[in-house]
């Protein structure tokens, strides 16, 4: 494991890795968290989430929340030989990561629609090491088996072949279809999509979630009531 990853890993643990914080985040849907982050004004509204190409393949599993273990991979292209040790290095990074962990894989080749980044075997090993899900900017496979594991998949979709899949780099900054992900970043996803949660704002984020929920409840109660009229809508404008 690189010293950079070890330092980042330690910083994450110093911030907020309490199980109750993860359980709290799993009680909040991803759009509400996104709205809460907007209220804090700590990043542009156009940043921090993946586009429609990254799909939640098992929405019935509920919300996923975990700390990112990152890697860059190559599938269809064969610019270097397969190295088993690189897979073991990735597994060791998952083992050393704060829990729960989420593996995030970025494809370096140009054939994102052709190859699977994970299947039943890798997902089973990841599960045993404390990982709850996988994020890929390509595809995955073995959907029924992995669903039965209770393991989350966020990817473009599924294909039958892993092609010439190999691990290139581990514990490096990556991008998942435009979403920057650093090792240790907290990722949250549900049926709506995937976003990253900014570190160091736990108390403010929880308060902002309460504010979002309260405001939306007030608006929805009014919209469903006999007092509803467009003339009164200006009282409920959402930022």
C-alpha positions in Angstrom: 0.0 0.0 0.0 1.3 3.5 -0.9 2.3 5.9 1.9 0.0 8.4 0.2 -3.0 6.1 0.7 -1.9 5.3 4.3 -1.9 9.0 5.1 -5.2 9.6 3.5 -6.6 6.6 5.3 -5.5 7.9 8.6 -7.0 11.4 7.9 -10.4 9.8 7.1 -10.4 7.9 10.4 -9.6 11.1 12.2 -12.7 12.7 10.7 -15.7 10.6 11.2 -15.8 6.8 10.9 -18.2 6.0 13.7 -20.8 3.3 12.8 -23.6 5.5 14.0 -22.6 8.2 11.4 -22.8 5.6 8.6 -26.1 4.3 9.9 -27.4 7.9 10.0 -26.3 8.4 6.4 -28.0 5.2 5.4 -31.3 6.6 6.8 -31.1 9.5 4.4 -31.8 9.3 0.6 -29.2 10.5 -1.8 -31.2 13.5 -3.2 -31.8 14.8 0.3 -28.1 14.6 1.0 -27.4 16.4 -2.2 -29.9 19.2 -1.3 -28.3 19.5 2.1 -24.8 19.8 0.6 -26.2 22.6 -1.6 -27.4 24.5 1.5 -23.9 24.4 2.9 -22.5 26.0 -0.3 -19.2 24.1 0.0 -19.1 23.1 -3.7 -20.8 24.0 -7.0 -24.2 22.4 -7.5 -23.0 20.8 -10.7 -20.3 18.8 -8.9 -20.2 15.8 -6.6 -22.4 13.3 -8.3 -22.4 10.8 -11.2 -24.5 11.2 -14.4 -27.2 8.9 -15.7 -24.7 6.5 -17.2 -23.9 5.2 -13.7 -26.9 3.2 -12.6 -27.9 1.6 -9.3 -28.3 -2.0 -10.5 -29.9 -3.3 -7.2 -32.2 -0.6 -5.9 -34.0 -3.2 -3.8 -30.9 -3.4 -1.5 -31.5 0.1 -0.3 -28.8 2.7 0.3 -25.1 2.2 0.0 -22.6 4.2 2.1 -18.9 3.5 2.4 -15.3 4.7 2.2 -13.7 4.5 -1.3 -10.9 2.2 -2.2 -9.8 3.3 -5.6 -8.1 1.6 -8.6 -7.5 2.2 -12.3 -8.0 -0.9 -14.5 -7.8 -1.9 -18.1 -10.0 -4.4 -19.8 -10.4 -4.8 -23.6 -7.0 -3.3 -24.4 -3.9 -5.4 -23.6 -1.0 -3.0 -23.1 0.6 -5.0 -20.3 0.3 -8.6 -18.9 -2.0 -9.8 -16.2 -0.5 -9.7 -12.7 -2.3 -11.6 -9.9 -0.3 -9.7 -7.3 -2.1 -6.5 -8.3 -5.4 -8.1 -7.4 -4.0 -9.2 -4.0 -2.8 -5.6 -3.5 -6.3 -4.3 -4.2 -7.8 -6.9 -1.7 -5.2 -5.8 0.9 -6.3 -2.1 0.4 -9.9 -3.1 1.0 -8.9 -5.0 4.1 -7.0 -1.9 5.4 -9.7 0.6 4.5 -12.1 2.1 7.0 -15.3 0.1 7.0 -17.7 -0.1 5.3 -15.6 0.0 2.2 -16.7 0.7 -1.4 -14.4 -0.2 -4.3 -14.4 2.4 -7.1 -12.8 1.3 -10.5 -11.9 3.6 -13.3 -11.3 2.2 -16.8 -8.2 3.4 -18.6 -9.1 1.9 -22.0 -11.6 3.2 -24.5 -14.2 0.4 -24.5 -16.4 1.1 -21.5 -19.4 -0.8 -22.8 -17.6 -4.1 -23.4 -16.1 -5.5 -20.2 -17.1 -6.4 -16.7 -15.1 -5.1 -13.8 -16.5 -7.5 -11.2 -18.5 -10.7 -10.9 -19.5 -13.2 -8.2 -16.0 -14.3 -7.3 -14.5 -10.8 -6.8 -17.7 -9.6 -5.1 -17.6 -12.5 -2.7 -14.0 -11.8 -1.7 -14.8 -8.1 -1.3 -17.7 -8.9 0.9 -15.5 -11.1 3.2 -13.1 -8.2 3.5 -15.7 -5.7 4.6 -16.8 -4.1 1.3 -20.5 -3.3 0.8 -20.5 -2.3 -2.9 -18.6 -1.6 -6.1 -18.7 1.5 -8.3 -17.5 1.1 -11.9 -17.5 3.4 -14.9 -17.8 0.3 -17.1 -19.9 -2.8 -16.5 -20.3 -5.8 -14.1 -21.7 -9.3 -14.4 -23.2 -12.2 -12.4 -26.2 -10.1 -11.4 -28.4 -12.7 -9.7 -25.5 -14.2 -7.7 -24.2 -10.8 -6.6 -27.7 -9.6 -5.7 -28.0 -12.6 -3.5 -24.8 -11.5 -1.7 -26.5 -8.2 -0.8 -23.6 -6.5 -2.5 -24.3 -3.1 -4.2 -23.4 -2.5 -7.9 -23.2 1.0 -9.4 -22.2 0.7 -13.1 -23.3 1.3 -16.7 -25.0 -2.1 -16.8 -24.0 -5.8 -17.3 -22.0 -7.7 -19.9 -21.0 -11.4 -20.0 -17.2 -11.0 -20.4 -14.5 -9.5 -18.3 -12.2 -9.5 -21.4 -8.6 -9.0 -20.5 -9.2 -7.4 -17.1 -6.2 -6.3 -15.1 -5.5 -3.9 -12.3 -3.2 -1.1 -13.3 -2.9 1.2 -10.2 -4.3 1.1 -6.7 -5.1 3.8 -4.2 -4.8 6.7 -6.6 -7.2 9.6 -7.4 -9.7 8.5 -10.1 -12.7 9.8 -11.9 -16.0 7.9 -12.3 -17.6 9.4 -15.4 -16.5 12.9 -14.3 -16.9 12.4 -10.5 -13.5 12.8 -8.8 -12.9 10.1 -6.1 -10.0 10.0 -3.7 -9.1 7.0 -1.6 -11.1 7.3 1.6 -13.8 9.5 0.2 -17.3 8.7 1.5 -19.6 7.6 -1.2 -23.4 7.4 -0.9 -25.8 5.9 -3.4 -29.4 4.7 -3.9 -31.9 4.2 -6.7 -31.5 7.8 -7.6 -27.7 7.7 -8.3 -24.4 8.2 -6.6 -22.7 11.1 -4.9 -19.6 11.9 -2.8 -19.9 13.4 0.7 -17.5 16.2 1.6 -15.5 15.3 4.7 -15.3 17.5 7.8 -18.9 18.8 7.6 -20.7 16.1 9.6 -22.5 18.3 12.1 -23.4 20.9 9.5 -24.6 18.2 7.1 -26.9 16.6 9.6 -28.4 20.0 10.5 -28.8 20.8 6.8 -30.6 17.5 6.3 -33.1 18.4 9.0 -33.6 21.8 7.3 -34.2 20.2 3.9 -36.7 17.7 5.4 -38.5 20.3 7.4 -38.8 22.7 4.4 -40.0 20.0 2.0 -42.5 18.7 4.6 -44.0 22.1 5.0 -44.2 22.5 1.2 -45.7 19.1 0.6 -48.2 19.5 3.4 -49.4 22.8 1.8 -49.4 21.3 -1.7 -51.7 18.5 -0.6 -54.0 20.7 1.5 -57.1 22.7 0.7 -55.0 25.9 0.9 -53.1 25.1 -2.2 -53.0 27.8 -4.8 -50.4 29.1 -7.2 -50.8 32.6 -5.6 -49.4 31.3 -2.4 -46.5 29.4 -3.9 -43.9 32.2 -3.5 -43.9 31.4 0.3 -42.5 28.0 -0.4 -39.8 28.7 -3.0 -36.9 26.2 -2.6 -33.4 27.5 -3.0 
